[in-house]
Amino acid sequence: MDASTIVNLVKERLGIRTTVRDSYLESITQSVITELEDEKGLALDAENFNHLLFCADYATWRYQSRDESGAMPRHLQFRLHNLILHNRRVP
């Protein structure tokens, strides 16, 4: 999964035009990718727009909710559940 593409999507969604927050966004993005692959067992495909946009939406939510203690929004939970059901990595 290409983290730089996801960072660019997150920046577009948030309306960020500078590179000031890039290192922080890159860390969040890499964390999301690692969590989905290593902890959730997903085989992410950079050519699959569902995977790409889910990673961008998840990273955006992580960035925006950094000072909040709330749970993941229901729409992200639903999409993650569907990804897990349909895209489990075979050991």
Secondary structure, 3 states (H helix, E strand, C coil): CCHHHHHHHHHHHHCCCCCCCHHHHHHHHHHHHHHHHHHCCECCCCCCHHHHHHHHHHHHHHHHCCCCCCCCCHHHHHHHHHHHHHCECCC
